[in-house]
Amino acid sequence: MPIWKFVGLSRGSGKPIVKPLWVVYYNKNMGGVDLSDQMIRSYTMHRRHSKWYIKLFFHLIALLVTNAYILHRKFSAKKLTHAKFRLSIVHDLVSSATTAPIPAPKGRRSVGQPLRRLEERHFPSPIPAFPGSKKQNPTRQCVVHRAYYKKHQDGKRPQESRVWCRKCEVALCTYPCFGIYHSRRHFDAVDPTDFNFDT
């Protein structure tokens, strides 16, 4: 197999010009490689590391994200910019991480290590009455019941609750809706009348 290829004549001397075959192939197909490198450099993940395999790892992650964006732009009906596409990936990763179960710590917990249950601020509280209202114990429709019945077109009237999450400002049944709302990303797909956290 020849390793050199004739590519033309010199404009000045008229002598034949030959190039290595791999150079010809690279120049022929370099457009996609250069475009990919350009897109990666726009949102570089490279940082200084003493270990070569860490650099390789982040470069591969950058390639995966860039290739995913190219496929999204080619096949998706909703076109996003490169920046918004990366932000959507971050949003999905963070959302999935917040609903993932937290493994129980092994061994004794250090005194300075924060407790996850003390960092969150979602507590059931009585729904406050409006100023001047005659109704001292107001109720609202439970948002989990309402979302489930609306999605499945059940026709049932959502259950009323006297409890809400003060931080989220939504009415919720104490059990199981309060736990469903704060632990399930798609809480409207969960039937609150037939739900058990132990299963």
N, C-alpha and C positions, 0 to 999 in steps of 0.2 A: 504494500500500500504506500503510495507516494506521500511524503511529508511536506512537500513544497507545492505551491500552486501559482500558476501564472495569472496575474491580475490585470495586466495592461502594459502599455509602453510609457516610458518617461516622456513628459512634454518637452523637456529641454534637449536631451541627448537622443531620445528615441530608443533607448535600450529597454529590453524587457524587464518588467518588475515582477519578482517572485516573493511570496510571503509564506511563512510556515502555515500549514493547513489549519492548525488550531487557532491561529490568529484570525484567519479568514472566517472560521466558524463563529468565533467570539464576536467579531464585528458584525456578522450577519444577524446574530440573535441577542445582541447586547441591550437592545431597547428595553425589554422587560426587566432585565437585571438592574439596569441603571435607574429605571423608574421605581422599582421596589426599594433600592438603596436610598433614593431621594425621599420616598415616603417615610422610611424608617428614621432618617436623619431629622425629619420634621418633628418627631416626638421620640427623641433618643432615650434609651434606657441605659446607656453605657455609663458606668461609673468606674472609678479607679479601684481595682482589686488586685491583690497579689497572686490570686489563683486563676489560672487560665480557664479552668472549667466553669468558674462563675461567670466570666465574660461570655463564654460560649452559651451558657444557660440563658442569660438575659438576651443575647442576640437571637437565639431560637424562639424565645417568647415574643420578641419584637416581630420576627418573621411570621409567626402564627397569627398575631393580631393583624398584621398588614395583609396577609393572604385572606383572612376572614373578612376584612373590609372590602377587598377586591371582589370576593364572591357575593358579599351583600350588595355591592353596587351593581353587580351583573344580574342578580336574580331577584332581589327584593323590590317590591312595588313601592315601598316607602324609602326614598333615598335620603340618607343622612350624610352630613359632612364627616370628614375623617375625625375631627375633634369630637363631634357629638356621638359618633359610633363608639369611640373609646370611652366616653363618659357613660354610655349605656352599658358597656361591659362592666365598668366599675360599679355602677348602680346595681346590676344584677348579682354581681359577686357579693357585694355588701348585704343585699337583701337576703340572699340565700344563707349567708353566714349568720345573720341575726336570728334566723329560724332554726338553725341546726342545733341539735341537742348538745348541751355542755357536759363533757365527761367529768365524772367525779374525780376530785384530786386524790392522788395517792400520798400516803404518809400524813404527817402532821402539817397543818397549814402554818406558814410563818406569820408572825404577828403583824408585819408590815404589809402583807399581801391583801389587796382589796377583795371584798366579797362581792360577787356579781349581784347577789340578791339585795345588797345595800346600795348598789349604784343605780339601779332602775328606780323610777319614780311613778309607777302605775299602781294606784291603790283604789279599791272600791270605796266610794263615798256617797252619802245621801244626796240626791239631786236637790240643789238649793231652790227655795221658793222665790218667785219674782217679788220685788218690793211692792207692797200694797196689794198683793194677791190674797184672796180669801183661802185659797188652797194651801195649807201648810205642809202637806206631804205630796208634792207633785210627782207625777209619773210620766214616763216617755216610752215610746216603742223601743224594744231591744234591737240594736242595729244588726246583730247576728241573725236573729229570727227574721227581721225584715228583709235582709239581703238574701237569705236562703229562700224565703217564700217568693220573693220577686223573681229570682233567677229561675226557679223551677215552676213558676206560675201556679203555685199551689192554691191560691185563693183564700188561704187562712189569714186571720187577723193576727199580726205579730203580737207577741206577749208584751204586756206593759211591765216596766220595772221602776222601782224607786231608787235604784242605784246607778251611778255612772262612774266613768274613769275621769277624775278631775283633770288629768294632764291631756287626755285625748278629747275630752268634752263630748263623749258619746254615752248613751244609756246602754247598759248591759245587765243581763241577769247575772247574779252572783256566781251561779254554777249551772251549766258549764261554760256559758257564753263569755264570761270575763277571761277565762283561760284560753278559749278558742280564739278570741279576737287578738290576744297578745302573743300567740304562739303559732298561728297558721297564716301564711301569706295570703292564701285564697280562702278566707274564712267563709265566703258565701257558698262554697262547695260542701260545707260540713253541715249535716243535719243536727241541730242542737237537741232535738227530742230523742235522738238515738245515738248518743256519743258517750264514750267512756275513755278517759285518759289512760286507763290501764291496758287498753287493747290497742 
